């Protein structure tokens, strides 16, 4: 009964937030001092454009664990409307291109699982 209730709540949150994972836990110190290890983030994935400065959770092809980092650059292609996104951990020296799949220089919207809209320390 408890497992079924938790599953129903989780699926309900997925529908409400539009995110495949509405709640995530920060696993590294790459976003300190904004977020510390163990902080719980609440995600939302609205249709609004992704903007520089937002904190997003994204998947990288070939990696199982999602990453929580800040968007530092967004390039929108006027002809197609597609968006290229570059991220960086607040506590990291350089951008995330070394974390992306081999040969990948930008994230696309399908890589983004959600935007951080709140957290519990």
GUVO-690763 format. One record per atom (N, C-alpha, C, O): residue number from 1; residue in three letters; chain; atom name; x, y, z. Coordinates in steps of 0.001 Angstrom, whole numbers, plus 524288, in hexadecimal, padded with zeros to 5 digits. Last residue first. Example, Ala and Ser with C-alpha at 12.3 -4.5 7.8 and 13.67 -1.06 7.14 Angstrom:
<rs>
(2, Ser, A, N, (83232, 7F736, 81BA8)),
(2, Ser, A, CA, (83566, 7FBDC, 81BE4)),
(2, Ser, A, C, (83264, 8001E, 81EBE)),
(2, Ser, A, O, (83461, 80472, 81F67)),
(1, Ala, A, N, (83386, 7E9C6, 81E78)),
(1, Ala, A, CA, (8300C, 7EE6C, 81E78)),
(1, Ala, A, C, (83390, 7F31C, 81E78)),
(1, Ala, A, O, (8379C, 7F309, 82111)),
</rs>
This chain:
<rs>
(121, Unk, A, N, (84413, 856C6, 80810)),
(121, Unk, A, CA, (84984, 855A3, 8098F)),
(121, Unk, A, C, (849DF, 850C6, 80CF8)),
(121, Unk, A, O, (84E26, 84F43, 80E93)),
(120, Unk, A, N, (83BC8, 855D0, 7FDA6)),
(120, Unk, A, CA, (83C13, 85504, 8033D)),
(120, Unk, A, C, (841BB, 853CA, 80497)),
(120, Unk, A, O, (843F5, 8501A, 80274)),
(119, Unk, A, N, (83770, 85E95, 7F357)),
(119, Unk, A, CA, (83ACE, 85A8E, 7F596)),
(119, Unk, A, C, (83A2B, 85A43, 7FB82)),
(119, Unk, A, O, (8384C, 85DE9, 7FE05)),
(118, Unk, A, N, (8324C, 8621F, 7E699)),
(118, Unk, A, CA, (8326D, 8625C, 7EC43)),
(118, Unk, A, C, (835FD, 85E21, 7EE56)),
(118, Unk, A, O, (8376C, 85A84, 7EB81)),
(117, Unk, A, N, (83384, 860E2, 7DC4C)),
(117, Unk, A, CA, (82FC4, 864F2, 7DDE0)),
(117, Unk, A, C, (82F7F, 8656C, 7E3D3)),
(117, Unk, A, O, (82CBC, 868CD, 7E5D9)),
(116, Unk, A, N, (83BEA, 85D69, 7D262)),
(116, Unk, A, CA, (83B60, 85D96, 7D810)),
(116, Unk, A, C, (837B5, 86222, 7D972)),
(116, Unk, A, O, (838A8, 8669C, 7D7F8)),
(115, Unk, A, N, (83670, 85760, 7C74B)),
(115, Unk, A, CA, (838DF, 85C05, 7C9A0)),
(115, Unk, A, C, (83808, 85BD5, 7CF7B)),
(115, Unk, A, O, (833DF, 85A41, 7D14F)),
(114, Unk, A, N, (8391D, 84B06, 7C0B8)),
(114, Unk, A, CA, (835F1, 84ED0, 7C386)),
(114, Unk, A, C, (8392F, 8535A, 7C57A)),
(114, Unk, A, O, (83DFD, 8533D, 7C55B)),
(113, Unk, A, N, (83EBC, 84575, 7B9A0)),
(113, Unk, A, CA, (83AA2, 842B5, 7BC82)),
(113, Unk, A, C, (83702, 84686, 7BF4D)),
(113, Unk, A, O, (83269, 84565, 7C022)),
(112, Unk, A, N, (8441F, 84792, 7AD56)),
(112, Unk, A, CA, (84297, 84A1A, 7B23C)),
(112, Unk, A, C, (83E09, 84725, 7B4B5)),
(112, Unk, A, O, (839FA, 84666, 7B23D)),
(111, Unk, A, N, (8455F, 84301, 7A3BE)),
(111, Unk, A, CA, (848E8, 8415B, 7A7EE)),
(111, Unk, A, C, (84722, 8435C, 7AD4A)),
(111, Unk, A, O, (8487F, 84118, 7B14D)),
(110, Unk, A, N, (83E89, 8482A, 79D3B)),
(110, Unk, A, CA, (83D27, 842D1, 79ED7)),
(110, Unk, A, C, (840D3, 840A7, 7A308)),
(110, Unk, A, O, (83F7F, 83CD2, 7A59D)),
(109, Unk, A, N, (843A3, 851AE, 79B03)),
(109, Unk, A, CA, (83F50, 851A0, 79EC5)),
(109, Unk, A, C, (83DFB, 84C17, 7A09A)),
(109, Unk, A, O, (83C71, 84B63, 7A51A)),
(108, Unk, A, N, (8515A, 84EB3, 79AA2)),
(108, Unk, A, CA, (84C78, 8504A, 7982E)),
(108, Unk, A, C, (8481F, 84FA5, 79C3F)),
(108, Unk, A, O, (848ED, 84D56, 7A063)),
(107, Unk, A, N, (85E42, 85338, 79D9A)),
(107, Unk, A, CA, (859A9, 85015, 79EE4)),
(107, Unk, A, C, (8551C, 85213, 79BA1)),
(107, Unk, A, O, (85509, 8569D, 79A0B)),
(106, Unk, A, N, (86A27, 85343, 79612)),
(106, Unk, A, CA, (86592, 855D1, 79842)),
(106, Unk, A, C, (86195, 851B8, 799EA)),
(106, Unk, A, O, (86188, 84D58, 797E9)),
(105, Unk, A, N, (871ED, 84CE8, 79242)),
(105, Unk, A, CA, (87370, 85205, 79443)),
(105, Unk, A, C, (86EF8, 854D7, 7970E)),
(105, Unk, A, O, (86FEE, 85872, 79A17)),
(104, Unk, A, N, (8764B, 84007, 79132)),
(104, Unk, A, CA, (871C7, 84364, 79210)),
(104, Unk, A, C, (8738D, 84882, 79487)),
(104, Unk, A, O, (8765A, 8487B, 79870)),
(103, Unk, A, N, (87EBA, 83978, 790D4)),
(103, Unk, A, CA, (87D9C, 83CA0, 78C3E)),
(103, Unk, A, C, (87902, 84052, 78CD7)),
(103, Unk, A, O, (877F1, 8436F, 78956)),
(102, Unk, A, N, (87958, 8310E, 79A13)),
(102, Unk, A, CA, (87DDA, 8320B, 796AE)),
(102, Unk, A, C, (87C2F, 83504, 791CA)),
(102, Unk, A, O, (878AF, 83353, 78EF5)),
(101, Unk, A, N, (87033, 837CC, 7A26F)),
(101, Unk, A, CA, (871CB, 8334B, 79F4B)),
(101, Unk, A, C, (8763F, 834D7, 79BA4)),
(101, Unk, A, O, (876D2, 8396B, 79A4A)),
(100, Unk, A, N, (87512, 84097, 7AC7C)),
(100, Unk, A, CA, (87167, 83F00, 7A86B)),
(100, Unk, A, C, (87387, 83A44, 7A580)),
(100, Unk, A, O, (8781B, 838E6, 7A60A)),
(99, Unk, A, N, (87D5E, 84384, 7B295)),
(99, Unk, A, CA, (879A2, 83FC2, 7B4C7)),
(99, Unk, A, C, (875DC, 83DA7, 7B0AB)),
(99, Unk, A, O, (873B3, 83968, 7B14D)),
(98, Unk, A, N, (88289, 84B09, 7AD1C)),
(98, Unk, A, CA, (8855C, 84629, 7AE1F)),
(98, Unk, A, C, (881CF, 841F3, 7B06B)),
(98, Unk, A, O, (8831A, 83D52, 7B038)),
(97, Unk, A, N, (87B64, 8533C, 7AD57)),
(97, Unk, A, CA, (87C33, 8506A, 7A866)),
(97, Unk, A, C, (87F3F, 84B4F, 7A923)),
(97, Unk, A, O, (87E94, 847A7, 7A616)),
(96, Unk, A, N, (878BC, 8599F, 7B5C6)),
(96, Unk, A, CA, (877CC, 853F9, 7B61E)),
(96, Unk, A, C, (878F7, 850E6, 7B12F)),
(96, Unk, A, O, (8779D, 84C4B, 7B0E6)),
(95, Unk, A, N, (882B4, 8637E, 7B8A0)),
(95, Unk, A, CA, (87D79, 861B5, 7B731)),
(95, Unk, A, C, (87D4E, 85BB8, 7B701)),
(95, Unk, A, O, (8813B, 8591B, 7B7F4)),
(94, Unk, A, N, (88B88, 8640B, 7C3F9)),
(94, Unk, A, CA, (889E8, 864CA, 7BE8B)),
(94, Unk, A, C, (8846F, 862C9, 7BD7B)),
(94, Unk, A, O, (881D9, 860AA, 7C0F0)),
(93, Unk, A, N, (88B91, 86315, 7CF1A)),
(93, Unk, A, CA, (88EC7, 866F8, 7CC64)),
(93, Unk, A, C, (88CCB, 8681A, 7C6E7)),
(93, Unk, A, O, (88C6A, 86CA4, 7C55A)),
(92, Unk, A, N, (88043, 86219, 7D771)),
(92, Unk, A, CA, (883F8, 85FEF, 7D3A9)),
(92, Unk, A, C, (886DA, 8644A, 7D0CF)),
(92, Unk, A, O, (884D6, 8689C, 7D030)),
(91, Unk, A, N, (87841, 865A1, 7DD6A)),
(91, Unk, A, CA, (87D38, 864CB, 7E015)),
(91, Unk, A, C, (88169, 86286, 7DC7B)),
(91, Unk, A, O, (885A8, 8612A, 7DE48)),
(90, Unk, A, N, (86FCE, 865DA, 7D692)),
(90, Unk, A, CA, (87189, 86AC0, 7D90B)),
(90, Unk, A, C, (876F6, 86A42, 7DB75)),
(90, Unk, A, O, (879EF, 86E09, 7DB8A)),
(89, Unk, A, N, (8713B, 85EBB, 7CACF)),
(89, Unk, A, CA, (87077, 85E8A, 7D075)),
(89, Unk, A, C, (8729D, 8638A, 7D2E0)),
(89, Unk, A, O, (876D4, 8654D, 7D161)),
(88, Unk, A, N, (86B1D, 86218, 7BEF5)),
(88, Unk, A, CA, (86FE1, 86231, 7C22C)),
(88, Unk, A, C, (86E4E, 861BC, 7C7DA)),
(88, Unk, A, O, (86A76, 86418, 7C985)),
(87, Unk, A, N, (8668E, 860AD, 7B183)),
(87, Unk, A, CA, (865FE, 860D0, 7B72D)),
(87, Unk, A, C, (86B52, 860E1, 7B9DF)),
(87, Unk, A, O, (86F62, 85FE3, 7B77F)),
(86, Unk, A, N, (86010, 864C5, 7A629)),
(86, Unk, A, CA, (86517, 8639F, 7A894)),
(86, Unk, A, C, (86485, 86460, 7AE73)),
(86, Unk, A, O, (86246, 86840, 7B033)),
(85, Unk, A, N, (85761, 8613F, 79C27)),
(85, Unk, A, CA, (85802, 862E4, 7A192)),
(85, Unk, A, C, (85D64, 8613B, 7A377)),
(85, Unk, A, O, (85F16, 85CD6, 7A282)),
(84, Unk, A, N, (85008, 8649D, 7911D)),
(84, Unk, A, CA, (854E5, 8624A, 79305)),
(84, Unk, A, C, (855F9, 8649A, 79861)),
(84, Unk, A, O, (8558E, 86955, 79920)),
(83, Unk, A, N, (843A0, 86261, 78BB8)),
(83, Unk, A, CA, (846B6, 8653E, 78F96)),
(83, Unk, A, C, (84B84, 8620F, 79102)),
(83, Unk, A, O, (84B24, 85D5E, 791FF)),
(82, Unk, A, N, (83BF5, 864AD, 78026)),
(82, Unk, A, CA, (83EE0, 86140, 783B0)),
(82, Unk, A, C, (84272, 86483, 78721)),
(82, Unk, A, O, (84414, 868CC, 785AF)),
(81, Unk, A, N, (83797, 86ADE, 778CC)),
(81, Unk, A, CA, (83597, 86B6D, 77E1A)),
(81, Unk, A, C, (83848, 867DE, 781FF)),
(81, Unk, A, O, (8370E, 867FE, 786A5)),
(80, Unk, A, N, (83B13, 86B4C, 76E9D)),
(80, Unk, A, CA, (83892, 8667A, 7705D)),
(80, Unk, A, C, (83606, 866FB, 775BE)),
(80, Unk, A, O, (832A6, 863D7, 7771A)),
(79, Unk, A, N, (83E98, 875B8, 76D29)),
(79, Unk, A, CA, (83C1B, 872E3, 768DD)),
(79, Unk, A, C, (83919, 86E0D, 76AAA)),
(79, Unk, A, O, (834FF, 86CD3, 76879)),
(78, Unk, A, N, (84343, 8790B, 77674)),
(78, Unk, A, CA, (83E8B, 87BA0, 7749C)),
(78, Unk, A, C, (83BAB, 8787C, 77072)),
(78, Unk, A, O, (836DE, 87891, 77038)),
(77, Unk, A, N, (847E0, 8720A, 780B1)),
(77, Unk, A, CA, (8482C, 87266, 77B02)),
(77, Unk, A, C, (84302, 8748B, 778F9)),
(77, Unk, A, O, (83EE5, 87227, 779AE)),
(76, Unk, A, N, (84CF9, 87711, 78C1A)),
(76, Unk, A, CA, (84832, 8755C, 7897D)),
(76, Unk, A, C, (848D0, 8762F, 783A8)),
(76, Unk, A, O, (84A1B, 87A76, 781E2)),
(75, Unk, A, N, (85563, 87402, 795D1)),
(75, Unk, A, CA, (85543, 875C6, 7905E)),
(75, Unk, A, C, (85057, 8739A, 78DE7)),
(75, Unk, A, O, (84F9C, 86EDB, 78DA6)),
(74, Unk, A, N, (85979, 8772E, 7A23E)),
(74, Unk, A, CA, (85530, 874F1, 79F34)),
(74, Unk, A, C, (85564, 87756, 799C5)),
(74, Unk, A, O, (8558B, 87C1B, 7992F)),
(73, Unk, A, N, (861F1, 874F4, 7AD02)),
(73, Unk, A, CA, (86114, 8770F, 7A7BE)),
(73, Unk, A, C, (85C8F, 8743A, 7A52B)),
(73, Unk, A, O, (85BE3, 86F83, 7A5D0)),
(72, Unk, A, N, (860F0, 870D8, 7B6EC)),
(72, Unk, A, CA, (86422, 87592, 7B64A)),
(72, Unk, A, C, (86392, 87808, 7B0E4)),
(72, Unk, A, O, (86499, 87CAF, 7B03E)),
(71, Unk, A, N, (85939, 86A95, 7C00D)),
(71, Unk, A, CA, (85998, 86BEE, 7BA80)),
(71, Unk, A, C, (85CC9, 870F2, 7BA14)),
(71, Unk, A, O, (85B82, 874DB, 7BC91)),
(70, Unk, A, N, (85EB9, 862D2, 7CA3A)),
(70, Unk, A, CA, (85C62, 867BE, 7C883)),
(70, Unk, A, C, (85D2E, 86886, 7C2A2)),
(70, Unk, A, O, (86151, 86745, 7C087)),
(69, Unk, A, N, (85B8F, 8554A, 7CD8D)),
(69, Unk, A, CA, (85F12, 859B0, 7CC86)),
(69, Unk, A, C, (85C0C, 85E62, 7CA7B)),
(69, Unk, A, O, (8576F, 85DFE, 7C92D)),
(68, Unk, A, N, (85AF0, 8489B, 7D0C8)),
(68, Unk, A, CA, (8586D, 84D8B, 7D23F)),
(68, Unk, A, C, (85C63, 851E2, 7D163)),
(68, Unk, A, O, (8603F, 85229, 7D43D)),
(67, Unk, A, N, (85963, 83D03, 7C955)),
(67, Unk, A, CA, (85CE4, 8410E, 7CB58)),
(67, Unk, A, C, (859BD, 84601, 7CC63)),
(67, Unk, A, O, (85652, 84771, 7C953)),
(66, Unk, A, N, (855CA, 82F52, 7CAD4)),
(66, Unk, A, CA, (854FC, 834B0, 7C8F4)),
(66, Unk, A, C, (85892, 83886, 7CBBF)),
(66, Unk, A, O, (85A8B, 8376B, 7CFFE)),
(65, Unk, A, N, (85C35, 823AE, 7C7DC)),
(65, Unk, A, CA, (85AE7, 82759, 7CC0F)),
(65, Unk, A, C, (85A45, 82CD7, 7C9D8)),
(65, Unk, A, O, (85DCE, 82ED3, 7C742)),
(64, Unk, A, N, (85F38, 81E2A, 7BEFF)),
(64, Unk, A, CA, (85A4E, 81CD9, 7C186)),
(64, Unk, A, C, (8588C, 820F4, 7C575)),
(64, Unk, A, O, (853DD, 821A0, 7C64D)),
(63, Unk, A, N, (86409, 8219A, 7B285)),
(63, Unk, A, CA, (8647D, 821F8, 7B835)),
(63, Unk, A, C, (85F34, 820EC, 7BAA5)),
(63, Unk, A, O, (85B2E, 82298, 7B89C)),
(62, Unk, A, N, (861D8, 8214E, 7A7F6)),
(62, Unk, A, CA, (865F2, 81DD5, 7A9E4)),
(62, Unk, A, C, (866D3, 81E20, 7AFC0)),
(62, Unk, A, O, (86A0A, 81B35, 7B1D2)),
(61, Unk, A, N, (85E5B, 82E7B, 7A6F2)),
(61, Unk, A, CA, (85E5F, 82961, 7A461)),
(61, Unk, A, C, (862EF, 82625, 7A66D)),
(61, Unk, A, O, (8675D, 82802, 7A69C)),
(60, Unk, A, N, (85A92, 83474, 7B293)),
(60, Unk, A, CA, (85E72, 8344A, 7AE6E)),
(60, Unk, A, C, (85E4B, 82ED1, 7AC20)),
(60, Unk, A, O, (85E20, 82AF6, 7AEFE)),
(59, Unk, A, N, (85025, 83BD9, 7B7B1)),
(59, Unk, A, CA, (85282, 836C0, 7B6A6)),
(59, Unk, A, C, (85663, 83758, 7B237)),
(59, Unk, A, O, (85590, 83A5E, 7AE92)),
(58, Unk, A, N, (84EBE, 8463D, 7C119)),
(58, Unk, A, CA, (84EFC, 8441A, 7BBD2)),
(58, Unk, A, C, (85178, 83EBC, 7BBC0)),
(58, Unk, A, O, (85476, 83D47, 7BF39)),
(57, Unk, A, N, (848B8, 8505F, 7C777)),
(57, Unk, A, CA, (84A96, 84B0C, 7C81E)),
(57, Unk, A, C, (84A5E, 84895, 7C2B8)),
(57, Unk, A, O, (8465C, 848C9, 7C013)),
(56, Unk, A, N, (84C2F, 85DF3, 7C8FB)),
(56, Unk, A, CA, (84970, 859A7, 7C671)),
(56, Unk, A, C, (84BD0, 85471, 7C810)),
(56, Unk, A, O, (8504B, 85429, 7C9C9)),
(55, Unk, A, N, (84A88, 86AB8, 7CC7A)),
(55, Unk, A, CA, (84CFD, 865D7, 7CE11)),
(55, Unk, A, C, (849A7, 8616A, 7CBEC)),
(55, Unk, A, O, (844F3, 86124, 7CCE6)),
(54, Unk, A, N, (84C5D, 8761F, 7C480)),
(54, Unk, A, CA, (84908, 8722B, 7C6E2)),
(54, Unk, A, C, (84C3D, 86D5E, 7C863)),
(54, Unk, A, O, (85027, 86C20, 7C5E3)),
(53, Unk, A, N, (853D0, 87BC7, 7BF32)),
(53, Unk, A, CA, (85313, 87CDD, 7C4C4)),
(53, Unk, A, C, (84FA3, 878E6, 7C77A)),
(53, Unk, A, O, (84FE9, 87852, 7CC3E)),
(52, Unk, A, N, (84D77, 87CAC, 7B30C)),
(52, Unk, A, CA, (8525A, 87CBB, 7B5FC)),
(52, Unk, A, C, (8512E, 87E54, 7BB96)),
(52, Unk, A, O, (84DFA, 881C7, 7BC94)),
(51, Unk, A, N, (84159, 8758A, 7B158)),
(51, Unk, A, CA, (84478, 87A53, 7B157)),
(51, Unk, A, C, (8497E, 879A0, 7B474)),
(51, Unk, A, O, (849C4, 8766B, 7B807)),
(50, Unk, A, N, (8382E, 86EFB, 7A9B8)),
(50, Unk, A, CA, (83C64, 86E77, 7AD8F)),
(50, Unk, A, C, (83FF1, 87329, 7AD02)),
(50, Unk, A, O, (84164, 8749D, 7A8A9)),
(49, Unk, A, N, (82AE9, 8730D, 7A810)),
(49, Unk, A, CA, (83046, 87287, 7A619)),
(49, Unk, A, C, (8342C, 8720E, 7AA98)),
(49, Unk, A, O, (83383, 87471, 7AEB8)),
(48, Unk, A, N, (8207C, 86B20, 7AD4B)),
(48, Unk, A, CA, (82345, 8701B, 7ACEC)),
(48, Unk, A, C, (828CA, 86F40, 7AAE1)),
(48, Unk, A, O, (82B1D, 86B27, 7ABDA)),
(47, Unk, A, N, (81BA2, 861F7, 7AF5B)),
(47, Unk, A, CA, (81CD3, 862F5, 7A9D6)),
(47, Unk, A, C, (81FBE, 86817, 7A914)),
(47, Unk, A, O, (82154, 86954, 7A4B6)),
(46, Unk, A, N, (82141, 85C64, 7BB27)),
(46, Unk, A, CA, (81D4B, 85F49, 7B832)),
(46, Unk, A, C, (81F14, 85FFB, 7B292)),
(46, Unk, A, O, (82385, 85EB9, 7B139)),
(45, Unk, A, N, (8245F, 85474, 7C340)),
(45, Unk, A, CA, (82607, 854BF, 7BDC6)),
(45, Unk, A, C, (821BB, 8574E, 7BA96)),
(45, Unk, A, O, (81EEB, 854B3, 7B7AE)),
(44, Unk, A, N, (829E7, 854A7, 7CFD5)),
(44, Unk, A, CA, (8256C, 855C4, 7CC86)),
(44, Unk, A, C, (8277C, 8561E, 7C6F9)),
(44, Unk, A, O, (82BDE, 857E4, 7C61C)),
(43, Unk, A, N, (82E62, 84EC9, 7DBD7)),
(43, Unk, A, CA, (82EF5, 8504A, 7D65A)),
(43, Unk, A, C, (829B6, 8514F, 7D3C8)),
(43, Unk, A, O, (825AF, 84F2B, 7D54E)),
(42, Unk, A, N, (834C1, 85084, 7E7A3)),
(42, Unk, A, CA, (82FB5, 84FA3, 7E52A)),
(42, Unk, A, C, (83004, 851E2, 7DFAC)),
(42, Unk, A, O, (831B2, 85653, 7DEEC)),
(41, Unk, A, N, (83F87, 84A7D, 7EE00)),
(41, Unk, A, CA, (83D84, 84E65, 7EA51)),
(41, Unk, A, C, (83839, 84CB3, 7E830)),
(41, Unk, A, O, (83753, 8481B, 7E716)),
(40, Unk, A, N, (845F3, 84922, 7F9BE)),
(40, Unk, A, CA, (841CE, 846FD, 7F683)),
(40, Unk, A, C, (83F90, 84B55, 7F31F)),
(40, Unk, A, O, (83DE5, 84F60, 7F51E)),
(39, Unk, A, N, (85356, 8477C, 7FD20)),
(39, Unk, A, CA, (84ECC, 84AEA, 7FC6F)),
(39, Unk, A, C, (84AE6, 8484F, 7F8BB)),
(39, Unk, A, O, (84C6A, 8459E, 7F50C)),
(38, Unk, A, N, (85BDC, 840DD, 7FC6C)),
(38, Unk, A, CA, (85773, 83F3E, 7FFAA)),
(38, Unk, A, C, (852B9, 842D0, 7FF58)),
(38, Unk, A, O, (84E7F, 84159, 8011B)),
(37, Unk, A, N, (86548, 84AB4, 7FB1A)),
(37, Unk, A, CA, (863FE, 84523, 7FAB6)),
(37, Unk, A, C, (85F89, 843DA, 7FE6A)),
(37, Unk, A, O, (85F76, 84586, 802EC)),
(36, Unk, A, N, (85F5F, 8577B, 7F908)),
(36, Unk, A, CA, (86345, 853F8, 7FB4C)),
(36, Unk, A, C, (86196, 84E52, 7FA6B)),
(36, Unk, A, O, (85D11, 84D43, 7F927)),
(35, Unk, A, N, (85E03, 86289, 7F0D6)),
(35, Unk, A, CA, (85BED, 85DA3, 7F2E3)),
(35, Unk, A, C, (86063, 85A57, 7F4DF)),
(35, Unk, A, O, (864AB, 85A62, 7F2AE)),
(34, Unk, A, N, (8643C, 86BDE, 7F0BA)),
(34, Unk, A, CA, (85E97, 86BF2, 7EFB9)),
(34, Unk, A, C, (85BDE, 86725, 7F1FA)),
(34, Unk, A, O, (857EC, 8679A, 7F4B0)),
(33, Unk, A, N, (86F0F, 86BD1, 7F1AE)),
(33, Unk, A, CA, (86BFD, 86BC7, 7F67F)),
(33, Unk, A, C, (86614, 86BC8, 7F593)),
(33, Unk, A, O, (86322, 86BB5, 7F960)),
(32, Unk, A, N, (86E3F, 85F4A, 7EBA7)),
(32, Unk, A, CA, (86EFF, 86258, 7F075)),
(32, Unk, A, C, (870C0, 867D2, 7EF08)),
(32, Unk, A, O, (873C8, 86862, 7EB57)),
(31, Unk, A, N, (86D6A, 858C6, 7E34A)),
(31, Unk, A, CA, (869FD, 85D60, 7E353)),
(31, Unk, A, C, (86A70, 86089, 7E867)),
(31, Unk, A, O, (86751, 86413, 7E952)),
(30, Unk, A, N, (87406, 8505C, 7E4DE)),
(30, Unk, A, CA, (874FF, 853BE, 7E05B)),
(30, Unk, A, C, (871A1, 858A3, 7E045)),
(30, Unk, A, O, (872DC, 85C53, 7DD70)),
(29, Unk, A, N, (873DF, 848A0, 7EC55)),
(29, Unk, A, CA, (874A2, 84DFC, 7EE18)),
(29, Unk, A, C, (87559, 851DE, 7E9AB)),
(29, Unk, A, O, (8771B, 8563F, 7EA96)),
(28, Unk, A, N, (8698E, 83F39, 7E9AC)),
(28, Unk, A, CA, (86EF6, 84110, 7E9C8)),
(28, Unk, A, C, (86F2F, 846AD, 7EBBD)),
(28, Unk, A, O, (86B28, 84922, 7ECAB)),
(27, Unk, A, N, (85F0D, 83C99, 7E9AB)),
(27, Unk, A, CA, (862D3, 8388D, 7EB10)),
(27, Unk, A, C, (86873, 83A73, 7EB6F)),
(27, Unk, A, O, (86BD0, 83794, 7ED52)),
(26, Unk, A, N, (8528E, 840A7, 7ED0A)),
(26, Unk, A, CA, (857AC, 84275, 7EB43)),
(26, Unk, A, C, (85BC8, 83E9E, 7ED3C)),
(26, Unk, A, O, (85C01, 83D7B, 7F1E7)),
(25, Unk, A, N, (84767, 839BF, 7E91A)),
(25, Unk, A, CA, (84B04, 83AE3, 7ED60)),
(25, Unk, A, C, (8503C, 83C75, 7EB04)),
(25, Unk, A, O, (85224, 839E9, 7E769)),
(24, Unk, A, N, (83ADC, 83D6A, 7E3BE)),
(24, Unk, A, CA, (84016, 83B1D, 7E35C)),
(24, Unk, A, C, (84353, 83CB7, 7E80C)),
(24, Unk, A, O, (84224, 84094, 7EAA7)),
(23, Unk, A, N, (82E1C, 83C6A, 7DEF5)),
(23, Unk, A, CA, (8314C, 83D50, 7E397)),
(23, Unk, A, C, (83687, 83A9A, 7E2C2)),
(23, Unk, A, O, (836AE, 8360A, 7E141)),
(22, Unk, A, N, (82981, 839F9, 7D568)),
(22, Unk, A, CA, (82821, 83EEF, 7D7EB)),
(22, Unk, A, C, (82B51, 84047, 7DCC7)),
(22, Unk, A, O, (82B42, 844BF, 7DE8C)),
(21, Unk, A, N, (82D11, 83518, 7CA7E)),
(21, Unk, A, CA, (82EEE, 83456, 7CFD3)),
(21, Unk, A, C, (82DF9, 83966, 7D2D6)),
(21, Unk, A, O, (83159, 83CD4, 7D2D1)),
(20, Unk, A, N, (82860, 83863, 7C198)),
(20, Unk, A, CA, (828A2, 832C1, 7C272)),
(20, Unk, A, C, (82A9D, 8316C, 7C7E0)),
(20, Unk, A, O, (829E4, 82D06, 7C9AE)),
(19, Unk, A, N, (81F9D, 84317, 7C2EC)),
(19, Unk, A, CA, (824F4, 84119, 7C343)),
(19, Unk, A, C, (824D7, 83B3D, 7C436)),
(19, Unk, A, O, (821A4, 8394F, 7C73D)),
(18, Unk, A, N, (8162E, 847C6, 7C3FD)),
(18, Unk, A, CA, (81816, 846F6, 7BEAB)),
(18, Unk, A, C, (81D9B, 844DD, 7BE7D)),
(18, Unk, A, O, (8200D, 844D8, 7BA5A)),
(17, Unk, A, N, (81133, 8492A, 7CD71)),
(17, Unk, A, CA, (815EE, 84C38, 7CC67)),
(17, Unk, A, C, (817D7, 84BC9, 7C6CB)),
(17, Unk, A, O, (81AD5, 84F1B, 7C503)),
(16, Unk, A, N, (80860, 84283, 7CCC9)),
(16, Unk, A, CA, (807C6, 847F9, 7CE55)),
(16, Unk, A, C, (80C79, 84B40, 7CCAA)),
(16, Unk, A, O, (80BD7, 84F99, 7CAB4)),
(15, Unk, A, N, (80CA3, 838BD, 7CA04)),
(15, Unk, A, CA, (808AE, 83B40, 7C6AF)),
(15, Unk, A, C, (8083F, 84116, 7C7D4)),
(15, Unk, A, O, (807CC, 8443E, 7C43B)),
(14, Unk, A, N, (8135A, 836E4, 7D262)),
(14, Unk, A, CA, (8156F, 83700, 7CD0A)),
(14, Unk, A, C, (811A3, 839D2, 7C966)),
(14, Unk, A, O, (81341, 83CEB, 7C619)),
(13, Unk, A, N, (80C58, 8368C, 7DAB1)),
(13, Unk, A, CA, (8101E, 83ADF, 7DA65)),
(13, Unk, A, C, (81275, 83B50, 7D4EF)),
(13, Unk, A, O, (81371, 83FA1, 7D30F)),
(12, Unk, A, N, (8076A, 82D0D, 7D80B)),
(12, Unk, A, CA, (8046D, 831EC, 7D82F)),
(12, Unk, A, C, (807F8, 836A9, 7D7CE)),
(12, Unk, A, O, (806CE, 83A5D, 7D4F8)),
(11, Unk, A, N, (80FA8, 82621, 7D96E)),
(11, Unk, A, CA, (80D6B, 826C6, 7D42E)),
(11, Unk, A, C, (80A2D, 82BC6, 7D3D8)),
(11, Unk, A, O, (80A30, 82E6C, 7CFD5)),
(10, Unk, A, N, (810EA, 8275C, 7E466)),
(10, Unk, A, CA, (81531, 82882, 7E0C4)),
(10, Unk, A, C, (8131D, 82981, 7DB43)),
(10, Unk, A, O, (814A6, 82D4B, 7D8BC)),
(9, Unk, A, N, (80734, 823D6, 7E827)),
(9, Unk, A, CA, (808E7, 82939, 7E933)),
(9, Unk, A, C, (80D1F, 82AD7, 7E550)),
(9, Unk, A, O, (80CF4, 82F26, 7E32E)),
(8, Unk, A, N, (807AA, 8196B, 7E4B3)),
(8, Unk, A, CA, (8037C, 81CDB, 7E2DD)),
(8, Unk, A, C, (804FA, 82293, 7E3A6)),
(8, Unk, A, O, (8041C, 825CE, 7E031)),
(7, Unk, A, N, (81048, 815E3, 7EA70)),
(7, Unk, A, CA, (8106E, 815D5, 7E4B7)),
(7, Unk, A, C, (80C4A, 81975, 7E26E)),
(7, Unk, A, O, (80D4F, 81C3F, 7DEA6)),
(6, Unk, A, N, (80C85, 816D9, 7F49E)),
(6, Unk, A, CA, (81119, 819DF, 7F2FD)),
(6, Unk, A, C, (8116B, 81A35, 7ED10)),
(6, Unk, A, O, (812AE, 81E52, 7EAE8)),
(5, Unk, A, N, (80450, 80F7D, 7F432)),
(5, Unk, A, CA, (8032E, 81504, 7F53A)),
(5, Unk, A, C, (807B6, 81879, 7F371)),
(5, Unk, A, O, (806DC, 81C8D, 7F10A)),
(4, Unk, A, N, (80A19, 8064F, 7F2A8)),
(4, Unk, A, CA, (80649, 807FA, 7EEBD)),
(4, Unk, A, C, (804FB, 80DC4, 7EF62)),
(4, Unk, A, O, (80497, 8109C, 7EB86)),
(3, Unk, A, N, (80FC3, 80603, 7FBF8)),
(3, Unk, A, CA, (8128A, 8065C, 7F6FA)),
(3, Unk, A, C, (80ED7, 8084A, 7F2B4)),
(3, Unk, A, O, (81054, 80B8E, 7EF7F)),
(2, Unk, A, N, (80785, 804E6, 8031D)),
(2, Unk, A, CA, (80B03, 80969, 8036C)),
(2, Unk, A, C, (80DD3, 80A38, 7FE39)),
(2, Unk, A, O, (80E37, 80E9E, 7FC50)),
(1, Unk, A, N, (80333, 7FB63, 80000)),
(1, Unk, A, CA, (80000, 80000, 80000)),
(1, Unk, A, C, (8036C, 804F0, 80000)),
(1, Unk, A, O, (80250, 808AF, 7FD32)),
</rs>
